[in-house]
Amino acid sequence: MRILIVDDSSMMRAMIKRVVKLTKVPVEEILEAGDGAQALALLEAKDVQLLLTDINMPVMSGADLLRRVAEDDRWRNLTRVIISTDGSEARREQAAGLSVRCYLQKPFSPEVLRDVLNDAAATARL
């Protein structure tokens, strides 16, 4: 499974990457992007099975990224997860319209992310 972590904070990307490695879920590659535009370029270049994205980012927000992903059939099987500090009801409703598998609010426990990864890995094998 190839994972793309999208967050404008390099520290948060490193933390998520560390948690992914601690889960022991088999991962082929972990890619990183600092905003939605960089993420789209990586999605164009690589076959990604799991997208973990923040919402609030400069250049292109996570919501805009998810809208672009939802509009393109190439990524219809991409598992999409939001990891954000913004857990407002409005944001969660917005996410529901973007085919998001789940919405994790920062801070989150490693066990929750492990469960998300296991679910995505099982889906990728189907």
GROMACS elastic network, one bead per residue, 0.5 to 0.9 nm:
[ bonds ]
;  ai    aj funct       b0    kb
    1    26     6  0.68755   500
    1    28     6  0.52452   500
    1    29     6  0.70572   500
    1    30     6  0.88127   500
    1    48     6  0.73360   500
    1    49     6  0.59719   500
    1    50     6  0.75650   500
    1   120     6  0.84809   500
    1   121     6  0.64984   500
    1   124     6  0.71672   500
    1   125     6  0.88600   500
    2    27     6  0.60558   500
    2    28     6  0.53799   500
    2    30     6  0.59691   500
    2    31     6  0.75607   500
    2    46     6  0.85261   500
    2    47     6  0.71128   500
    2    49     6  0.55301   500
    2    50     6  0.65787   500
    2    51     6  0.89173   500
    3    27     6  0.74275   500
    3    28     6  0.81171   500
    3    29     6  0.63551   500
    3    31     6  0.60236   500
    3    32     6  0.84249   500
    3    48     6  0.58840   500
    3    49     6  0.61827   500
    3    51     6  0.60126   500
    3    52     6  0.74799   500
    4    29     6  0.85263   500
    4    30     6  0.59290   500
    4    32     6  0.56222   500
    4    33     6  0.74021   500
    4    39     6  0.75303   500
    4    42     6  0.81673   500
    4    43     6  0.82735   500
    4    48     6  0.67315   500
    4    49     6  0.81874   500
    4    50     6  0.62845   500
    4    52     6  0.61210   500
    4    53     6  0.80248   500
    5    13     6  0.63684   500
    5    16     6  0.76996   500
    5    17     6  0.77587   500
    5    30     6  0.73254   500
    5    31     6  0.61678   500
    5    33     6  0.63105   500
    5    34     6  0.85274   500
    5    39     6  0.83116   500
    5    50     6  0.85470   500
    5    51     6  0.62579   500
    5    53     6  0.59444   500
    5    54     6  0.84729   500
    6     9     6  0.88308   500
    6    13     6  0.71527   500
    6    31     6  0.85439   500
    6    32     6  0.59020   500
    6    34     6  0.57305   500
    6    35     6  0.60717   500
    6    36     6  0.70231   500
    6    38     6  0.84790   500
    6    39     6  0.65667   500
    6    51     6  0.76146   500
    6    52     6  0.61229   500
    6    54     6  0.61409   500
    6    62     6  0.79310   500
    7    10     6  0.70937   500
    7    12     6  0.69050   500
    7    13     6  0.61030   500
    7    32     6  0.79893   500
    7    33     6  0.65087   500
    7    34     6  0.50952   500
    7    35     6  0.61017   500
    7    36     6  0.84572   500
    7    52     6  0.84948   500
    7    53     6  0.61236   500
    7    54     6  0.52107   500
    7    55     6  0.80910   500
    7    56     6  0.83328   500
    7    57     6  0.69245   500
    7    62     6  0.84456   500
    7    83     6  0.87944   500
    8    11     6  0.88882   500
    8    12     6  0.80846   500
    8    13     6  0.80478   500
    8    33     6  0.75698   500
    8    35     6  0.57446   500
    8    54     6  0.78739   500
    8    56     6  0.82417   500
    8    57     6  0.57041   500
    8    58     6  0.73540   500
    9    12     6  0.52216   500
    9    13     6  0.63685   500
    9    14     6  0.86903   500
    9    34     6  0.70045   500
    9    57     6  0.88642   500
   10    13     6  0.50254   500
   10    14     6  0.61339   500
   10    15     6  0.85803   500
   10    32     6  0.89167   500
   10    33     6  0.89332   500
   10    34     6  0.73710   500
   11    14     6  0.51003   500
   11    15     6  0.61757   500
   11    16     6  0.86833   500
   12    16     6  0.61175   500
   12    17     6  0.84238   500
   13    16     6  0.51987   500
   13    17     6  0.60270   500
   13    18     6  0.85448   500
   13    32     6  0.70861   500
   13    33     6  0.84612   500
   13    34     6  0.85660   500
   14    17     6  0.50112   500
   14    18     6  0.60856   500
   14    19     6  0.86396   500
   15    18     6  0.50684   500
   15    19     6  0.62453   500
   15    20     6  0.86236   500
   16    19     6  0.50752   500
   16    20     6  0.61330   500
   16    21     6  0.86844   500
   16   110     6  0.88746   500
   16   113     6  0.87758   500
   17    20     6  0.50513   500
   17    21     6  0.63281   500
   17    22     6  0.87117   500
   17    30     6  0.73152   500
   17    32     6  0.89524   500
   18    21     6  0.51768   500
   18    22     6  0.62580   500
   18    23     6  0.88535   500
   19    23     6  0.63487   500
   19   110     6  0.59471   500
   19   113     6  0.76733   500
   19   114     6  0.81233   500
   20    23     6  0.53541   500
   20    24     6  0.72907   500
   20    25     6  0.73533   500
   20    27     6  0.84684   500
   20    30     6  0.88857   500
   20   110     6  0.80423   500
   20   113     6  0.74278   500
   20   114     6  0.71230   500
   20   117     6  0.78477   500
   21    24     6  0.57536   500
   21    25     6  0.73316   500
   21    26     6  0.86732   500
   21    27     6  0.81673   500
   22    25     6  0.81570   500
   22   110     6  0.80902   500
   22   114     6  0.85656   500
   23    26     6  0.87760   500
   23   110     6  0.73922   500
   23   111     6  0.77612   500
   23   113     6  0.80290   500
   23   114     6  0.53669   500
   23   115     6  0.88681   500
   23   117     6  0.82199   500
   23   118     6  0.89786   500
   24    27     6  0.82994   500
   24   114     6  0.83457   500
   25   114     6  0.74298   500
   25   117     6  0.67813   500
   25   118     6  0.65945   500
   25   121     6  0.78461   500
   26   121     6  0.80189   500
   27    30     6  0.72471   500
   27   121     6  0.86960   500
   31    39     6  0.89524   500
   31    42     6  0.79355   500
   31    48     6  0.88521   500
   32    38     6  0.86465   500
   32    39     6  0.76442   500
   32    42     6  0.85646   500
   33    36     6  0.73898   500
   33    37     6  0.83520   500
   33    38     6  0.54243   500
   33    39     6  0.53015   500
   33    40     6  0.89996   500
   33    42     6  0.79392   500
   34    37     6  0.84036   500
   34    38     6  0.65538   500
   34    39     6  0.75940   500
   34    57     6  0.78975   500
   34    58     6  0.85918   500
   35    38     6  0.55492   500
   35    39     6  0.63105   500
   35    40     6  0.88950   500
   35    53     6  0.88137   500
   35    54     6  0.86239   500
   35    57     6  0.59192   500
   35    58     6  0.64722   500
   35    59     6  0.64246   500
   35    60     6  0.58215   500
   35    61     6  0.67161   500
   35    62     6  0.74652   500
   35    65     6  0.86011   500
   36    40     6  0.61626   500
   36    41     6  0.87294   500
   36    53     6  0.84256   500
   36    57     6  0.76560   500
   36    58     6  0.83324   500
   36    59     6  0.71699   500
   36    61     6  0.57246   500
   36    62     6  0.58559   500
   36    63     6  0.86038   500
   36    64     6  0.72637   500
   36    65     6  0.50736   500
   36    66     6  0.84818   500
   37    40     6  0.51996   500
   37    41     6  0.65193   500
   37    42     6  0.88679   500
   37    59     6  0.69178   500
   37    60     6  0.56458   500
   37    61     6  0.84813   500
   37    65     6  0.73806   500
   38    41     6  0.52047   500
   38    42     6  0.64215   500
   38    43     6  0.87425   500
   38    60     6  0.86577   500
   39    42     6  0.50956   500
   39    43     6  0.61227   500
   39    44     6  0.85965   500
   39    65     6  0.77616   500
   40    44     6  0.61556   500
   40    45     6  0.86799   500
   40    65     6  0.72178   500
   40    68     6  0.83914   500
   40    69     6  0.81238   500
   41    44     6  0.51265   500
   41    45     6  0.63855   500
   41    46     6  0.87355   500
   42    45     6  0.50379   500
   42    46     6  0.58669   500
   42    47     6  0.86921   500
   42    48     6  0.85555   500
   43    46     6  0.53514   500
   43    47     6  0.66567   500
   43    48     6  0.64693   500
   43    75     6  0.84646   500
   44    47     6  0.78875   500
   48    51     6  0.73139   500
   48    75     6  0.86245   500
   48    78     6  0.69662   500
   48    79     6  0.89150   500
   49    75     6  0.87888   500
   49    77     6  0.74697   500
   49    78     6  0.51196   500
   49    79     6  0.61394   500
   49    80     6  0.87394   500
   49   120     6  0.75333   500
   49   121     6  0.81736   500
   49   123     6  0.89286   500
   49   124     6  0.64886   500
   50    78     6  0.58649   500
   50    80     6  0.61291   500
   50    81     6  0.76928   500
   50   117     6  0.81555   500
   50   120     6  0.66573   500
   50   121     6  0.85020   500
   50   124     6  0.87087   500
   51    78     6  0.70157   500
   51    79     6  0.61022   500
   51    81     6  0.60492   500
   51    82     6  0.82117   500
   52    79     6  0.85491   500
   52    80     6  0.63190   500
   52    82     6  0.57869   500
   52    83     6  0.65125   500
   53    62     6  0.60218   500
   53    63     6  0.89467   500
   53    65     6  0.87454   500
   53    66     6  0.86850   500
   53    80     6  0.77819   500
   53    81     6  0.63250   500
   53    83     6  0.57442   500
   53    84     6  0.77619   500
   54    57     6  0.70902   500
   54    61     6  0.78879   500
   54    62     6  0.55832   500
   54    63     6  0.85193   500
   54    81     6  0.87136   500
   54    82     6  0.57295   500
   54    83     6  0.50816   500
   54    84     6  0.50521   500
   54    85     6  0.82759   500
   55    61     6  0.56796   500
   55    63     6  0.57443   500
   55    64     6  0.86185   500
   55    65     6  0.88904   500
   55    82     6  0.69582   500
   55    83     6  0.74853   500
   55    84     6  0.60827   500
   55    85     6  0.86010   500
   55    86     6  0.78443   500
   55    91     6  0.87602   500
   56    60     6  0.87102   500
   56    61     6  0.55475   500
   56    62     6  0.63513   500
   56    63     6  0.80772   500
   56    84     6  0.77007   500
   56    85     6  0.87968   500
   56    86     6  0.82060   500
   57    60     6  0.63892   500
   57    62     6  0.66904   500
   58    61     6  0.61715   500
   60    63     6  0.82208   500
   60    64     6  0.62053   500
   60    65     6  0.66994   500
   61    64     6  0.52064   500
   61    65     6  0.62366   500
   61    66     6  0.86463   500
   62    66     6  0.60544   500
   62    67     6  0.85368   500
   62    82     6  0.80408   500
   63    66     6  0.51029   500
   63    67     6  0.61949   500
   63    68     6  0.87111   500
   63    94     6  0.80979   500
   63    95     6  0.76007   500
   63    98     6  0.79123   500
   64    67     6  0.50638   500
   64    68     6  0.62795   500
   64    69     6  0.86362   500
   65    68     6  0.51869   500
   65    69     6  0.61929   500
   65    70     6  0.86105   500
   66    70     6  0.60176   500
   66    71     6  0.86031   500
   66    80     6  0.78937   500
   66    95     6  0.86016   500
   66    98     6  0.61580   500
   66    99     6  0.81795   500
   66   100     6  0.82230   500
   67    70     6  0.50811   500
   67    71     6  0.62841   500
   67    72     6  0.89613   500
   67    97     6  0.89803   500
   67    98     6  0.62388   500
   68    71     6  0.51944   500
   68    72     6  0.66160   500
   69    72     6  0.54554   500
   69    73     6  0.80527   500
   69    74     6  0.83115   500
   69    75     6  0.60610   500
   69    76     6  0.77193   500
   69    78     6  0.85182   500
   69    98     6  0.87696   500
   70    73     6  0.74186   500
   70    75     6  0.71520   500
   70    76     6  0.67903   500
   70    98     6  0.65498   500
   70    99     6  0.71061   500
   71    75     6  0.84997   500
   71    76     6  0.85570   500
   72    75     6  0.59661   500
   72    76     6  0.70330   500
   73    76     6  0.50821   500
   73    77     6  0.84433   500
   74    77     6  0.78303   500
   74    78     6  0.86091   500
   75    78     6  0.51511   500
   75    79     6  0.87256   500
   76    79     6  0.83901   500
   77   123     6  0.87939   500
   77   124     6  0.82491   500
   78   120     6  0.89949   500
   78   124     6  0.86046   500
   79    99     6  0.86159   500
   79   100     6  0.73391   500
   79   101     6  0.64171   500
   79   120     6  0.64086   500
   79   123     6  0.82952   500
   79   124     6  0.85672   500
   80    98     6  0.87564   500
   80    99     6  0.71729   500
   80   101     6  0.55626   500
   80   102     6  0.74101   500
   81   100     6  0.56267   500
   81   101     6  0.56178   500
   81   102     6  0.52069   500
   81   103     6  0.59256   500
   81   104     6  0.74125   500
   81   116     6  0.83821   500
   82    95     6  0.79323   500
   82   100     6  0.71487   500
   82   101     6  0.82864   500
   82   102     6  0.65234   500
   82   104     6  0.59425   500
   82   105     6  0.80361   500
   83    86     6  0.87401   500
   83   102     6  0.87107   500
   83   103     6  0.61297   500
   83   105     6  0.56892   500
   83   106     6  0.64242   500
   83   107     6  0.88299   500
   83   108     6  0.85330   500
   84    87     6  0.68685   500
   84   103     6  0.77403   500
   84   104     6  0.64966   500
   84   105     6  0.51119   500
   84   106     6  0.54677   500
   84   107     6  0.83734   500
   85    88     6  0.89853   500
   85   104     6  0.85289   500
   85   105     6  0.54510   500
   85   107     6  0.73319   500
   86    91     6  0.70362   500
   86    92     6  0.87984   500
   86   105     6  0.69320   500
   86   106     6  0.80453   500
   87    90     6  0.83028   500
   87    91     6  0.64807   500
   87    92     6  0.66731   500
   87   103     6  0.81611   500
   87   104     6  0.81254   500
   87   105     6  0.58123   500
   87   106     6  0.84040   500
   88    91     6  0.52937   500
   88    92     6  0.63428   500
   88    93     6  0.87063   500
   89    92     6  0.50466   500
   89    93     6  0.61118   500
   89    94     6  0.85374   500
   90    93     6  0.51561   500
   90    94     6  0.61799   500
   90    95     6  0.86545   500
   91    95     6  0.61569   500
   91    96     6  0.86975   500
   92    95     6  0.50002   500
   92    96     6  0.63062   500
   92   103     6  0.71454   500
   93    96     6  0.51077   500
   93    97     6  0.68665   500
   94    97     6  0.55090   500
   94    98     6  0.69112   500
   95    98     6  0.50976   500
   95    99     6  0.70521   500
   95   100     6  0.59488   500
   95   102     6  0.85004   500
   95   103     6  0.76430   500
   96    99     6  0.60398   500
   96   100     6  0.61329   500
   96   101     6  0.84990   500
   96   102     6  0.86815   500
   97   100     6  0.76655   500
   99   102     6  0.89845   500
  100   103     6  0.72935   500
  101   116     6  0.87306   500
  102   116     6  0.80738   500
  104   107     6  0.82525   500
  104   108     6  0.66362   500
  104   112     6  0.82676   500
  104   113     6  0.82343   500
  105   108     6  0.60655   500
  106   109     6  0.87243   500
  108   111     6  0.84274   500
  108   112     6  0.68907   500
  108   113     6  0.75585   500
  109   112     6  0.54428   500
  109   113     6  0.67880   500
  109   114     6  0.88058   500
  110   113     6  0.51890   500
  110   114     6  0.60662   500
  110   115     6  0.87058   500
  111   115     6  0.62581   500
  111   116     6  0.87139   500
  112   115     6  0.52086   500
  112   116     6  0.64220   500
  112   117     6  0.87612   500
  113   117     6  0.61457   500
  113   118     6  0.85826   500
  114   117     6  0.50586   500
  114   118     6  0.61076   500
  114   119     6  0.85530   500
  115   118     6  0.51034   500
  115   119     6  0.61424   500
  115   120     6  0.85875   500
  116   119     6  0.51421   500
  116   120     6  0.61576   500
  116   121     6  0.85818   500
  117   120     6  0.50307   500
  117   121     6  0.59961   500
  117   122     6  0.85331   500
  118   121     6  0.50667   500
  118   122     6  0.61724   500
  118   123     6  0.86102   500
  119   122     6  0.51814   500
  119   123     6  0.62420   500
  119   124     6  0.86539   500
  120   123     6  0.50273   500
  120   124     6  0.60644   500
  120   125     6  0.87170   500
  121   124     6  0.50525   500
  121   125     6  0.63906   500
  121   126     6  0.89987   500
  122   125     6  0.53430   500
  122   126     6  0.67503   500
  123   126     6  0.53795   500
